[in-house]
Amino acid sequence: MADRPVRESIREIDDNSWLIGNKILLSRCALSDCTWRDGKSGGFTVSEAPLPLPETRPLSDTSDIKIIYDAGGVSAVFSIGDAFCKVRILDVPDVTREHVTLAWLQQRPWSFAIPDVLYHAEYDGRYYIVLSRVPGETIDSLWTTLDESKREHYAERIVDICQELAVPSEKSSISGVDGNALSERYLCGRKVDCSPQNLRKSSLELGMDCSSLVFYHCDLGPSNVLIDLANDSIGIIDWETAGFVPVEWIRTKFRISSGMNLSSGDELDWRRRVMLHMGQMGFIDVVERFIAWDK
C-alpha cells in the first residue's frame, strides 16, 4: 500500500524475491545477470513489479535484507547484499535528488570514495535509491579503537576534504547542484522552506557572504565518514543534503549540529577536533549570530 510505513517499504514475496513500495520487484539472480552482488555467490536485480501484485509478508528475521536505519517514519535504509536501498518521503518540495548530486560528483576526481548509483525511482511521493556499498567502517564505530594520532589524522583529513569539495558555484543560488532546493533545515527558519530564495534570506540575516558560494556536504557526521583500515582510505556517504552554501556555513554547521556527535563516549570529540582544525585552516563561522537568530 502507498501509505505503508517507510520502514515497511520492502516486503517478502518468497525467499528469492521482494516487493519494494508495491512498484519495484527485487529478485535474486545469477552473477552474470545481476545489477549488484549479494556478497555470496549470486546477486540481485530490479524490475517493474508485476500486476496483479503478488502476496507479500513482512521481512523475516532470517532474511538477508535488513533495515539498518529508521528516521521517524520519514526515511529508512535497508542493507541488501553489497548495496543499500534508501527510501525517503519527499517532504521538501523540489529538493535536489541524491542521484543528481552523485552524478555531478562522478564527473570529477576526488581523493575519497563515493557510492555508485545502481537504481533510482519515485512513486507515490517516495524516493527510492539503491547505492553501492562503500568500503570501510564508520568513524562512529571505530572512534574508541583509534589512538590520539589517528583521531587527529582523520579530523584533519575531513577538513582537507571540505576544502577539496569547495568547488565555487557559477551561480548565486544557495541550492543543490541542479539549482533545486537544498534540504538544509538549519537555514530554513521557523517554517520548512528550503527554497533557494529562503536559504539566501536566512544566510543574509546571519551575516554570511552570499556573493561567493561553494559546494559542501552538510552532514559530515561520524556515521557518514567511512575508514577502510586496509589502506587508510576514506569514503563519504549520504549526499542527500549537499549543495552550494556560503563558506561560513562549513564551520558553522560543525559547531551547531548535534548530528555531528559521536553516539557514545565523549560525544563532542569528533566535531570539536574538526571545528578546531577548520579554525586553524582559516574557516570562520557565524555561530553567535545563529544562536541569536534561531531563538
Backbone torsions as a table, in degrees:
resi	resn	phi	psi	omega
1	MET	NA	147.6	-178.9
2	ALA	-64.6	-28.1	-177.0
3	ASP	-95.0	12.4	176.4
4	ARG	-64.7	142.1	179.3
5	PRO	-54.2	146.8	-177.9
6	VAL	-55.8	-38.7	-178.9
7	ARG	-64.3	-15.2	179.1
8	GLU	-107.9	24.6	-175.6
9	SER	-66.4	-27.2	179.2
10	ILE	-110.0	125.3	179.4
11	ARG	-129.7	148.9	-178.1
12	GLU	-78.9	138.3	165.7
13	ILE	-93.6	-49.6	173.5
14	ASP	-154.2	-165.1	-175.8
15	ASP	-70.3	-11.4	-174.9
16	ASN	-125.1	5.2	179.7
17	SER	-150.7	150.9	-174.7
18	TRP	-141.9	156.9	176.8
19	LEU	-112.0	126.4	179.3
20	ILE	-108.9	116.2	177.0
21	GLY	58.1	25.0	-179.7
22	ASN	59.6	14.4	-177.4
23	LYS	-128.3	-25.6	-171.0
24	ILE	-120.6	132.1	176.8
25	LEU	-99.4	122.8	175.5
26	LEU	-105.4	127.2	-174.7
27	SER	-134.5	146.1	168.5
28	ARG	-72.1	150.5	177.3
29	CYS	-157.3	173.5	177.2
30	ALA	-70.3	156.4	-179.9
31	LEU	-55.7	-36.4	-177.0
32	SER	-66.1	-20.5	-177.2
33	ASP	-111.4	0.7	-168.7
34	CYS	-84.9	155.3	171.5
35	THR	-86.5	-33.4	172.4
36	TRP	-150.8	159.4	-175.9
37	ARG	-80.1	157.7	177.9
38	ASP	-95.6	4.8	-178.6
39	GLY	83.6	0.6	179.8
40	LYS	-125.9	-119.3	-176.4
41	SER	-110.0	4.6	-178.0
42	GLY	-134.2	-154.2	-179.3
43	GLY	-160.8	-170.4	-179.2
44	PHE	-129.0	154.2	172.0
45	THR	-142.3	159.4	179.2
46	VAL	-123.1	150.8	178.0
47	SER	-154.8	176.3	178.7
48	GLU	-70.2	138.1	-179.8
49	ALA	-65.9	142.9	179.5
50	PRO	-75.4	157.4	173.4
51	LEU	-122.0	136.1	-2.0
52	PRO	-67.5	156.3	-178.8
53	LEU	-65.5	140.0	177.1
54	PRO	-72.6	161.2	173.8
55	GLU	-66.6	144.3	179.6
56	THR	-133.3	167.3	177.2
57	ARG	-139.0	160.8	176.8
58	PRO	-60.3	156.4	175.7
59	LEU	-57.0	130.9	179.3
60	SER	-78.3	160.7	180.0
61	ASP	-63.7	-25.0	-178.5
62	THR	-94.5	2.6	-177.8
63	SER	-64.2	145.5	174.6
64	ASP	-71.9	-15.5	178.5
65	ILE	-94.7	124.1	-176.0
66	LYS	-126.7	139.8	170.8
67	ILE	-81.7	127.1	-176.1
68	ILE	-115.9	-7.1	-179.7
69	TYR	-154.4	134.5	-179.6
70	ASP	-141.3	108.7	-174.9
71	ALA	-104.2	79.9	169.4
72	GLY	54.1	33.6	177.6
73	GLY	79.9	2.1	-179.8
74	VAL	-97.8	-37.4	179.9
75	SER	-148.3	158.0	178.4
76	ALA	-150.6	152.9	178.1
77	VAL	-127.3	133.5	179.7
78	PHE	-117.1	138.2	174.0
79	SER	-90.4	124.8	-178.9
80	ILE	-133.1	91.9	-178.3
81	GLY	60.3	-127.0	-179.0
82	ASP	-89.4	24.6	-179.5
83	ALA	-143.7	169.0	174.8
84	PHE	-125.7	140.5	173.4
85	CYS	-109.8	120.5	177.9
86	LYS	-104.6	133.8	177.7
87	VAL	-123.0	129.8	-177.3
88	ARG	-141.0	136.1	170.3
89	ILE	-72.5	131.2	-178.6
90	LEU	-81.4	82.1	-175.4
91	ASP	-94.3	-3.6	174.9
92	VAL	-111.8	114.6	-177.8
93	PRO	-59.1	136.5	173.6
94	ASP	58.1	31.1	-178.7
95	VAL	-72.2	145.3	173.8
96	THR	-65.7	127.4	-179.3
97	ARG	-77.0	149.2	-176.9
98	GLU	-62.1	-35.5	-179.4
99	HIS	-66.3	-28.7	177.2
100	VAL	-69.1	-43.7	178.1
101	THR	-63.1	-43.5	-179.4
102	LEU	-66.5	-34.8	175.8
103	ALA	-63.7	-40.0	176.4
104	TRP	-62.7	-43.8	179.7
105	LEU	-64.8	-37.7	-176.9
106	GLN	-66.1	-15.4	179.5
107	GLN	-79.0	-5.6	-174.9
108	ARG	-128.1	150.1	175.0
109	PRO	-82.3	140.4	179.6
110	TRP	-132.0	160.1	179.4
111	SER	-87.8	7.7	-177.3
112	PHE	-137.6	162.6	-178.8
113	ALA	-89.7	148.4	173.4
114	ILE	-132.3	160.4	-179.7
115	PRO	-72.0	154.7	168.5
116	ASP	-92.6	143.6	175.8
117	VAL	-86.4	119.0	-178.3
118	LEU	-96.9	-25.5	-178.0
119	TYR	-170.5	147.5	171.3
120	HIS	-153.5	151.3	179.8
121	ALA	-162.8	162.9	175.3
122	GLU	-132.9	131.3	176.8
123	TYR	-145.4	136.5	171.2
124	ASP	52.0	41.4	177.0
125	GLY	75.1	15.3	178.0
126	ARG	-123.7	145.8	-177.1
127	TYR	-110.6	129.0	-179.2
128	TYR	-118.8	129.6	177.5
129	ILE	-141.9	132.7	176.8
130	VAL	-108.2	125.8	-174.7
131	LEU	-123.5	144.8	177.0
132	SER	-67.0	153.1	178.1
133	ARG	-77.5	126.2	176.8
134	VAL	-86.0	131.4	-178.1
135	PRO	-60.9	146.1	174.1
136	GLY	118.3	178.9	177.0
137	GLU	-120.8	153.4	-175.9
138	THR	-69.5	150.5	172.6
139	ILE	-53.5	-39.5	-178.4
140	ASP	-59.8	-43.1	-177.9
141	SER	-77.0	-24.4	-176.6
142	LEU	-94.2	-17.5	-165.9
143	TRP	-53.1	-44.7	-176.6
144	THR	-68.3	-17.2	-179.2
145	THR	-93.2	-8.2	-176.0
146	LEU	-89.5	138.9	175.6
147	ASP	-80.7	176.7	-174.5
148	GLU	-59.1	-42.5	-177.3
149	SER	-65.7	-38.0	179.1
150	LYS	-69.5	-38.4	178.4
151	ARG	-62.2	-43.6	178.0
152	GLU	-65.2	-41.0	-178.9
153	HIS	-59.0	-47.2	-176.4
154	TYR	-73.3	-32.0	174.6
155	ALA	-64.7	-43.7	177.2
156	GLU	-63.9	-37.9	-178.8
157	ARG	-63.2	-38.8	179.3
158	ILE	-67.5	-36.4	175.7
159	VAL	-63.8	-41.3	176.2
160	ASP	-60.2	-40.4	180.0
161	ILE	-66.8	-38.1	175.9
162	CYS	-60.3	-40.0	177.3
163	GLN	-67.3	-39.8	179.0
164	GLU	-63.7	-40.3	-178.8
165	LEU	-72.0	-20.3	-170.3
166	ALA	-72.0	57.3	175.9
167	VAL	-69.8	127.9	-179.3
168	PRO	-64.3	142.9	175.9
169	SER	-79.8	144.8	176.1
170	GLU	-84.4	-7.1	-178.5
171	LYS	-124.0	179.3	-179.7
172	SER	-106.8	18.6	-174.3
173	SER	-95.0	122.5	173.3
174	ILE	-79.5	100.3	-166.4
175	SER	-162.0	-179.1	170.1
176	GLY	-72.6	178.1	-174.7
177	VAL	-66.0	-20.5	180.0
178	ASP	-99.3	7.9	-179.9
179	GLY	86.6	-3.3	177.6
180	ASN	-84.7	-176.0	-171.5
181	ALA	-66.7	138.4	172.4
182	LEU	-98.4	122.3	-173.3
183	SER	-81.1	55.7	177.7
184	GLU	-96.2	88.5	-172.4
185	ARG	-67.5	-21.9	177.8
186	TYR	-64.0	-21.2	180.0
187	LEU	-103.1	7.0	-176.6
188	CYS	-79.8	-23.1	-173.2
189	GLY	80.2	-152.9	-174.2
190	ARG	-72.2	-25.2	179.9
191	LYS	-110.2	153.4	-180.0
192	VAL	-81.5	81.7	179.3
193	ASP	-127.2	98.3	-177.7
194	CYS	-96.9	17.4	179.5
195	SER	-61.9	149.9	177.4
196	PRO	-53.6	-36.0	-178.6
197	GLN	-65.5	-42.9	-178.7
198	ASN	-72.6	-37.9	178.0
199	LEU	-65.1	-36.1	176.7
200	ARG	-67.1	-42.6	178.2
201	LYS	-58.4	-46.7	179.8
202	SER	-63.6	-42.6	-178.5
203	SER	-63.7	-39.8	177.4
204	LEU	-66.7	-38.7	176.8
205	GLU	-62.9	-29.4	178.6
206	LEU	-84.7	-2.9	178.0
207	GLY	79.9	19.7	178.9
208	MET	-84.2	151.6	-179.1
209	ASP	-81.1	107.2	-177.8
210	CYS	-93.4	7.6	-178.7
211	SER	-84.8	-15.5	-178.5
212	SER	-140.5	103.0	-175.8
213	LEU	-103.6	150.8	179.7
214	VAL	-133.2	158.8	179.2
215	PHE	-77.2	143.5	-176.3
216	TYR	-153.9	137.0	167.9
217	HIS	-85.0	111.0	-170.5
218	CYS	-82.9	8.5	-177.4
219	ASP	-141.7	60.3	-179.4
220	LEU	-88.7	46.5	175.0
221	GLY	-69.6	167.9	-173.6
222	PRO	-68.3	-10.2	175.6
223	SER	-91.7	-7.1	179.9
224	ASN	-109.0	3.6	177.0
225	VAL	-115.4	121.8	-177.4
226	LEU	-112.2	141.4	177.6
227	ILE	-116.5	126.4	172.6
228	ASP	-96.7	101.9	-174.6
229	LEU	-65.8	-18.2	-179.5
230	ALA	-65.8	-33.1	-178.8
231	ASN	-136.1	10.2	177.5
232	ASP	62.7	25.0	179.3
233	SER	-87.8	161.4	-177.7
234	ILE	-118.6	143.3	172.1
235	GLY	-125.6	148.1	179.0
236	ILE	-122.8	129.4	-179.1
237	ILE	-122.6	177.9	174.9
238	ASP	61.6	70.8	-175.6
239	TRP	-96.0	21.4	-176.0
240	GLU	-73.8	-21.5	175.4
241	THR	-116.9	79.4	-179.0
242	ALA	-147.1	137.8	-178.7
243	GLY	176.8	-162.0	-175.5
244	PHE	-93.9	125.9	-175.4
245	VAL	-138.9	164.2	170.6
246	PRO	-62.2	145.3	-175.6
247	VAL	-61.9	-28.2	179.1
248	GLU	-63.5	-23.6	-176.9
249	TRP	-69.7	-23.6	-176.3
250	ILE	-60.5	-53.0	-180.0
251	ARG	-76.6	-34.5	179.4
252	THR	-57.6	-44.5	-176.9
253	LYS	-60.8	-41.1	178.4
254	PHE	-64.4	-30.6	-177.0
255	ARG	-82.4	-25.1	-173.2
256	ILE	-106.4	-18.3	-169.0
257	SER	-96.3	120.3	175.1
258	SER	-69.0	-14.7	175.7
259	GLY	-65.9	-13.2	176.4
260	MET	-88.7	-1.1	-177.0
261	ASN	-75.2	151.5	167.7
262	LEU	-72.9	159.2	-176.6
263	SER	-86.9	-9.2	-179.4
264	SER	-154.7	170.1	179.9
265	GLY	66.8	-143.5	174.9
266	ASP	-74.5	93.2	-170.9
267	GLU	-63.2	-22.4	-177.5
268	LEU	-90.1	-4.7	-170.1
269	ASP	-58.9	-45.8	-178.8
270	TRP	-62.2	-55.3	-175.4
271	ARG	-68.4	-31.1	178.0
272	ARG	-63.7	-45.8	-179.6
273	ARG	-64.4	-44.7	179.8
274	VAL	-62.6	-45.2	-179.1
275	MET	-61.0	-42.1	179.7
276	LEU	-65.0	-43.0	178.3
277	HIS	-65.5	-35.0	176.3
278	MET	-61.5	-42.2	177.6
279	GLY	-60.9	-40.6	179.1
280	GLN	-65.9	-27.4	-179.3
281	MET	-91.3	5.4	174.1
282	GLY	96.1	3.0	175.6
283	PHE	-70.5	138.1	175.7
284	ILE	-114.6	169.1	-179.3
285	ASP	-142.2	174.5	179.7
286	VAL	-127.3	40.5	-174.0
287	VAL	-60.4	-46.2	-177.7
288	GLU	-60.4	-43.4	178.0
289	ARG	-66.1	-37.2	-179.9
290	PHE	-63.9	-42.9	-179.4
291	ILE	-60.1	-43.9	178.8
292	ALA	-68.2	-39.5	-177.8
293	TRP	-68.9	-33.9	-173.4
294	ASP	-85.0	-1.8	-178.8
295	LYS	-70.2	NA	NA
